[in-house]
Amino acid sequence: MTWTTADLPDLTGRRALVTGVTSGIGEKIALELARHGAEVVLAARSSDKMDVTEADLRREVPQARLQRVIVDLADLASVRKAAAEASAGGPLHLLVNNAGVMATPYSRTADGFELQLATNHLGPFALTGLLLPRLVESGDGRVVSTASQAHRFAVRSPLGDPRVQHGRYWRWPTYAGSKLANLLFTFELERRLRAKGLPVKALAAHPGYASTALMGHNGWILDAVFRAAGQPAQLAALPTLMAATADLPGGTYVGPGSLLQLRGLPRVVGTTGRARDAEAQQRLWQTSEEATGVRYP
């Protein structure tokens, strides 16, 4: 079975929030959701870049129903402010945790967290928890988190105190750990939602080998090679769009359908055993609640 944008349903009457919409995959996700009738809340760090994205979307879809919130996922105060603004707009049917950073130089956020874990996991964890009441209120909510094949290269789950640097910082292993965290979060969130009987599903997706601005920290030669070899953003957005709208059970993971999952049309895919470790899922959840101060119902 193949899945394309032709399989997107009519989304009229549904409200979606997408993070990281000012470039690449996030913009394409927002575009297709708007094109198919959803009211889309655009979320990103830069107001100026958001202006460009909004103009591009309205040019493509003149009738688009768009809202916007500014959010820096690496800053918990910004996450709380954005969640309050988004919540004021009413029930939410879909939250796409798309924004992220990749293999950045070592730095700590204002909250004391390593930047990659903060942006890729702790910020989305907090945002999802703060928006969960609105997702429940919709009666048919869905959370889709963007993971990566890089999770396969994580040598351990990021379960320690996120304010403490454990050993030397290595940017690629740290990135892999943050992407593993996305899956641990998704599967534990789905388990908790089912245990409480809440009308929300948690799914995850990965874009494969995508040619986007995310790969911008490797030197210009490597970046040029990566962009030439990767699939374009409109194809890389398909797994997330499938996870967001197709008739799939919670806990599903979607990725490109080719061998090695590097490119191609999306399908349901598998994960490493480490991502399915129930004890690690629960320990990361507890650590994340303590670190962010956001506790789920």
N, C-alpha and C positions, 0 to 999 in steps of 0.2 A: 504494500500500500504506500502511495506517495501522498505528501501533503504540501500544498502551496497556498499562496494568498487567496486563491480561488475558493479554498475551503473555509475561509473566515466567515463566520455567521454575521447576520445583522446585529450590530451592537447598540442599536438605538435604545436609549433609556438606561444605559449602563455607564458608570463613572469609573475611570481608571487613572491611577497616578503612576507615572513612569519617571524614575530617577536617571540622571545622566543623559539628558536629551539633546545636549548642545553639539554633539558630534556622533558620527558613526552609527552604531547599532541602535542606540537609544532613540535617535531621531527617526530612524526607519520604523522602529516599533510604534512610536507615537503617531507617525504618519498613517500607518495602516489601521491602527485603532480608530483614528479620527475619520479616515476614509470610509470605514464601515459603520460609522454612526455613533461611536462612543464619545462621551464628554471626557476630554483628556486634561489632566492636571500635569503640566510640565514642571519638572523639578530639576534644578541644577544649581551650581555655585555662582555662576556669573550672570548678572542681569544683562550686560551688553551682549553676551553670546546668546542668551535666551531671546533677546530681541530678534536676532538673526534667525534663530530656529523658528520662532513664531511666525515671522514673515514668510519663511520658506514653506511652512505648513499651510498657511492661509493662501499662498499662491497655488499650491497643489490642490488644496481642498477649501475652496472659498467659504463653504458653509460650516467649516470646522467649529466645534464648540470647545474652546480652550480656556483653561485657567493656568495660573503659574504660581509657583512658590520658590523662593530661594532657599537652598539648603546646602550646607557643607557637612557631609556625613562624618567627617573627621572631628567635628565639634558638637558635643552633645547639647550644648545650649542652642545651637542652630537647629539641630534635629527636633528639639522640643518645640521651638518656635514654628518651624515648618509644619509639624504635625498638628499643632493647634490651628494654624491657618487652613490646612487641608481639611481638617475635621469640621470646620465651620461651614464648609460647602455641602455637607449632607452625607448620606450613606455612600460607601465606597465598595464597588464590586471587584475591583482588581488593583493589586499593588504589584508593580514590577520593580524589584530591586536590581536594577541594571548597572548603576554607576559603580565604578571601581578604579583602582590604580594598580599598576603592574611593575614589580621589580624596581621600586623607587630607592634612591639613596636613603640611608638611615636618618630618621628624624622622629621626634616625639611630638604628639599633639598637645594642645592646651590642657587636655584632660590627663596627660601623662602616658598615653598609649603609643605604641609603635604605629607609624602611619598606615602601613598596609592592612594590618589587622583592624585598626580603627575604621578605616574607610570601607573595607570590603566585608567586614563582619559586624563589628560592634555598633557602628552607625545604623546599618540596616536592621539589626536585631532590635535596637531601640525604636526606630521608626515604625517597624512592624507592630511592636507591642503597643505603642501609643495610638496607632491607627486601627488596632484590632476591634475596638468597639464599633467603629464605623463599618468595618468589613462584616461583622456579625449582623449589624443593623440592615445591611443590604439583603440578607436572607439567602445569598448565594455568592459568597466572597471567595476570592482566590488570591494566593500569594505566590509569585514566581520569583525565585532567586537565581541569579546568573552565576553558575559555577564554571568549571574549566577542566579540561583534560589534565591540567597541571596538578589537580588533586591527586593524581596517580603517583606523583613524584614526592609527595609529602612523606617524610620518614617518621613523623610522629604527629599526633593531634595537638593543636595549640591549647593545652589545658592549664598551663601555668598562669600565675598572676600576670595580667597583661601590662601592668605598670613596671614590671621587672624584666630587664634584658637577660635572657638565659643563654650565656655563652656568647660567642662572636656573632655579629649580625651578617647573615648572607641573604642577599636580596631575593634570589630565585627560590631557595628553600622556604623563605618566609612567605613569598607569594603563594607557593604551593600549599603551605599550611593554611593560609587565609581562604583559599578556594576549597580546601577540605572542610573548613569551618562552615562554608555555605551549605554543604551537603549535610553535615552533622546537624546544623540548625534546621534545615528543611525537614529532615526525617523525624527529628524530635518534636518540631512544631506540629507536624501532621499527627503524630501519636497523641499529643496532648489535645489537639482539636477533636479527634475522634473520641478520646476518653471523656471529654466534656459534652459531646454531642452538639458541637457548635457548627453552624452552616458555612464553614470556610474550609477550603482545601489548601494544602501547601505542596507545591511542585518546584522542580528545578530544571534548568536548561543550560546547555553550553553551546557557544557559537562555532566550535571547531577552530580552524586556523584562519582567523579573520584579519583582513587588511584594514586596520583602524589606527587611530591616533594613540590608542592605549600602549602600543609598542614603541614608545618614544624615549627610551632611556638606555639605548644600547649602542650609540654611536651612529652616525649618519649612514655608513656603509651597510651595517647589519639592518638598520631600519628600512633601507631601500630594498634589501633582499626580502625581508619579511613582508613588506607591502606588496611586492611583486608576486610572491608565492601564495599569499592569502586570498581567500574568497572575499568578494565585495560585501559591504555592509548590508545591502538588501537581502543577500542570501544568508548572511550570518545572523540576521534577525529572525529568520524563520523558526528555528527551534523554540525561541522564547514565545513567539506568536502562537505556535502550536500548543505549547504548554499553557498559555494564557487563555485559550479559547476552545480547544478541542475537547471532546467528551472523554476525559481521562480521569482515572482515580487519583486521589491524593497520594503523594509519595512517588509519583512518576518522575523519571528523569529523561529529558529529551535532548538529542544531539544530532549532528549530521549523520547521514546514512551510509557514507562510504566506509571502506575498510580503514581502520584506525580513527575513524570519526573526524577527519580533518576538514572535509567539505561535503557538499551535496545536500539534497533535500532531507528534512528531519524525520526522525523515527525515535521510538522509545529505545533507550540504551541502558547499559549497566554501569556500575561503579566498582570501586575497590571494596574489599571486605572491611578495610579500616573505616570507610564512610558509613558502613552499616553497623558499626560497633555501638550497641545500645548504651553501654556504660559510658563510653566517650561522649555520646550525644548528651546524656544527662549531666555529666560533669561540665561540659562546655556550657550548657544552659545555665547551670548554677553560677559558674564563673561570670558569664555574660550579664546575668541579672545583678550580681554583686557589683560588677564594674560599672554598669550603666545606670544603676538605680531604677531601671524599668522592670517591673514585675508584672507578668502576664496574669490574667484571671485564672 
